[in-house]
Amino acid sequence: MDKLHSYILSNLSIIFFSIFLPIFAIASVIFMIKLATYTAVIQLTIAEMGKLYLFVLPELLFYTLPIAFLVGGALTLYRLSNDNEMVVIFSLGISPSFIARVLAKPALILSVLLFVDFVVVTPYIKIISSNFLEEKRAEAKFNLTASEFGHNFGDWMLFINKSDSDARAFGDVVLFNKEMKNEILITAKKAELINENGVLQLRLDNGESYSYDDNLLKTVLFKTAYINDMLNSETTLYRDTLDYWTNDELRERKDQRLTTNTLLSLFPILSIFLIVALGVVHARHQKRWIYLWLFLSIVGFYSAAIILQQSIGFHTIWVVALAWVFITYGFYKRLVGSRF
């Protein structure tokens, strides 16, 4: 039994990864196309694009793994059936329920991982990803270039004579501030724009500062000086998983996601009977439209999970789960249990 258990799982792993990798690659390409639209608004380096890809990775895995497991499991059993290996297994007195139990173990592990993914990992990743994009949008507003017109930098008017936008370096800059008690004029040979955790710093090198009022003029020579300005970005604070799912912010949207994603995470373990029903066939006497049934099954389950939660809320979880198990078990008993 142990050898048979290992043999089935080894075949499953081969077909599973052959299904998962193309699906995952397609999903990644779709995200990259979406990522390209960000570059029209904000500037992203290769490293920052890779960072955004890592942010979306848990979500990509959440939506691709259940589909890959269903298709991979059914095709594994279908191939073993066409090679007459299933007939040999059943002729040895091994029941189809043993096949279901073998597949149930990886399905249960996958369902647990998917549940942890969307409950714990994805909320945190989505918040830091959103904060990162918001920071980049706010930073894009400070696209400083050489111009005959000045730029606003906090309370300062900034005039730039030379600029290198890629390096965020500037030359022959002049800053003027009349909001303080004394009017201040600063000139510098070089300047560099630095972002330190949401605080923009304009580093000035080799400059002079002039402050004056009606009675006095002061001059200060400096080698290095910094002028700070806070980024005007609306960041979201993440405390912990429990706070995220229980606070009232975007309550309706969170309830919908909690209901739908719980069902999607349970999809592998709920579909064990369906996998056996579609995959186990008698090569000579049974010809099934396995790809069509797999497609209809995925569309049917996902549609039920998404549509019903709009009308019955959290009750969708147990209604869809029980209905799915009941229907798939009926297929299993009719197509496999009564024949083998």
N, C-alpha and C positions, 0 to 999 in steps of 0.2 A: 504493500500500500504506500509506503514511504517513497519508493521509486516511482510509482505511478503519479503520486502527488508532485514530486519534483519534475517529472517529465511534462506534465500538463502545464505547470508554472513556467518551465523553461520555454515551451512553445508560446505561451501567453506573452512572456516578456519580449520575445523576438518580434511578434506581430504587433504588440502594443507600441513599441518604440517606432516601428515602421509606419504606424498610423499617426502617432503623437507628433513626431518631428515635422512632417509636412504641415499638419494643422497648426502647430506652434509657429512654424516659419511664416505661414500665410498671415496669422494674427500679428506677428512681429512686423511684417511689411506694412500692414494696414496702419499700425501705430506709427511707423516711421513716416508714412505719408501724412498722418495727422501732425506729427512732430515738425514736419517741414513747414506747416502753416504757421507755427509759432515764430519761425525765423523772419516772417514778414513784419512782426511787431517788436521782437526782442532779438538781441544778438546772443548766439549760443556757440560756445566752443565745442570741439569734438568731445572733450571730457565732460562738459555739461550735458551734451546730448546723450552720452553714455549713462550719466547719472539719472537723467529722466527715464531712460529705458529700464534701469534697475528699479526705479520707483514703480513702474507699471508692471513689472515682472510677476508679482504675486497675483495680480488681477488676470493676467494672461493665462497663468497656470490654472487659476480657478475655473475658467470657462473652457479650457481645452482638455484638461485631464479627464473629466467625467465622460466626455464624448469619446475620447480615445480609448478609455477602458471598455465602454459598451461595445464599440465597433471591434476593438481588438479581441475581446473575450468571445464574441459571437463568431468572428472569422477564425479564431483558433480552433474552436470546436467544429466548425464547418469544414475546415481543412482536414482535421483528424477523422471526421466522418467520411469525407470523400476518399481518404486513404484507407478506409475500412478499419481503422484502428478502433473506432468507437464500437463497432460490431464485435471485435475481439474482446474489448473490455467488458461489454455487457454479457457476452457468452461465458465469461468467467464468473458470472454471478454478481458482478458489481453493479449497483443500481445507479440511475441518474442522479439520485439525491447525493451520492458521494461526489459527483462532479460539481454539483451546486455548492457543497460544503467546501470543496477545494477553492472555488472561486470566491466564496464568501469572505475568506480571510483577507486577501489583498483588497477586496472591495470595502471591507469594514475599516481597514487601516487608511485607505484613500479617503473615505468619507470623513473620518476623524480629522485628517490633515486638512481637508478642504474646509471643514467647519472652523478649525483654528485659524486658517488662512483668512477667511472673510470676517470672523469675529474679532480677532486680535491683531493680525498683521496688517490687513488692508486698510483699516481706519487710520492707523498711525502713518502708514506710507502715503495715503492720499492727502493727509493734512500737511506733512512736510513737503510733499510735491506741490501742493497748492501754494504754500508759503514761499517756496522757492520761485515759482513762476510769478507770483505777485511781487516778490522782491526784484526780479529781473524786469518786470514791466515798469515798476517805479524807477529803477535804475536807468531804463531806456529814456526816461524823460530828461535825464541829464546827459544827453548826447551833445557834448560840448565840442564846437569846432571854431576855427578861426573865422571871424566875421566882423563886418563894420558895425554890426549891432551887438549890444551886450546881452549877456545871459543872466538870469536870476539864479543865484546860489544862496538859498536861505535869505538872509537880510542883506546880502551883498549884491552889488552889480559887478559882473565879471566881464572883462574885455580881453580877448585873446587875439594875438597877432600871428602866432604860429601854432599849428596843431598836428598831432599824429593820433588819429582816432583809434587805430588798432592798439597802440601801446598806451592810450589814455595819457599821453604826455603833451605838454604845451610849453610854448616859449614866449617870452616878453608879455607877461600877463599883468593886468591892472585890475585891482579891486577897489570899490568905493562903497562906503557905508555912511549914511547920514542919519540913521535911526538911533544911533547912540548919542550920548551927551555931547561928545566931540565928534565932528566929522573926521573920518579916517580914510586915508588913501594909501594903498599898498601896491608896490611894484615888485616884480620878481623876474629873474632871468629864466627860471624853469619852474614848471608846476606839473604835478602828477595827481590824477584822480584815483583814490583808493576806497574800496568798499570793505569796511570792517564790521561784520555782523549787523548789517542794517544801518550803519552810520557811515555816511559819505565823508571822506576826508580829502581836502585839497592840500597837498603838501607843496609848500613853496620853498625854493632854494635860491640863496644869494639875492636877497631883496632888501628893500627899504620900506619903512612904515612912517607915514606922516599923519599926525593928529593935530587938529587946530580948532580954535574958536576965535572969538573976537579979540582976545588979548594975547594968545600964546600959540606958538608953533613948536611941536615936538617932532624930532626925527630919531628913528631907531633903525640901526643896521642889524640885519639878522642873517644867519647862515641857513637855518631851517625853521620853518614855522608851519603850523597846521590850522586849518579852518574847518570846522565840522558842520554838518547839516544832516538831520535825520531824514531817512527815506520815508516818503509819504505812502506807506503800504499798509494794507489791512491784513495782518497775520492772524491766524487762528491758533489758539493755545490748546495743546493736547495734554490732558492730565493723566488719564488712564483709560483702560478699555471700558470699565463699568460706567465711568462718567460720560464717555462718548455715547454709549447706547441708552443711557437713562436721562440725559439732559434734554431739554425741550427744543433745542435748536434744530431746525429742519426735522421736526418730529414725524410728520407724515411720510416724508421721504425715507427716513430711517426705518419706520415700521414696514414699509413696502420692501425695502432691501432685506430686512431681517427675515421676513416671511419667504420671499422668493429665493434668497440665497441659502436658507436652511434647507429648502427642498432640493435645490441644485446640488448641495453638498451631500445629501442623502441619496442622490440619483444612482450612484454605483451600487450600493448595498440593496436598494429597492428593486434593482433591475436584474438580480441574479437569475430569477426564474425565466425572465425574458431572454437572457443570454443563452441559457440552456435550451429553451424552446426553439429559438431561431437557429442555433448552431448545430444541434444534434439532429441528423437526418440519416435516412437509409439511402445510400448513394444510388441504388438501382431504382427504388420505388418512390422516392420523394425528391421533388425538385421545388425549392422555395425561392421566392424573389427576396433573398436575404437583404440586399442593399436597399431595396424599396422599403421593406419593413423596418430596417434600421433607421432610415430617414424619417419615416412616418412616426416611429416611436419617439425619436428625439424631438421632433417638432410638436408632437402631441403632449409630451410631458412638460416641455418648456412653456408651451402656450397655456396649458392648464395652470402652471405655477404663476405665470405673469398675470393672466386675465382674472382668475378667480380671486386673487388677493385684493383686487379693486372693489369687490362686492362683499366678501365674507371675512376679510382681514386675516388675523392669525389662525382662524379655523381652517384656512386653506392648507396648512401644513398636514394636519391629521386627515382631512378629507381626501386630498390628493394622494397622500402616502398610502392610506388604506385602500382606496380605489385602485391605485396602480398595482399594489401587491395582489389584490383580489383578481384583477383582470389578467395580469401576467401569469399568476398561478393557474388560472383557468386554461390559458394557452399551453402552459407547461404540462398539465395533466392530460390534456386532449392530444397534444402532438408528440409528447415524449413519454410521460408517465404511463399511459395506457398501452404503449407499443413496446417499450423496452423494460 
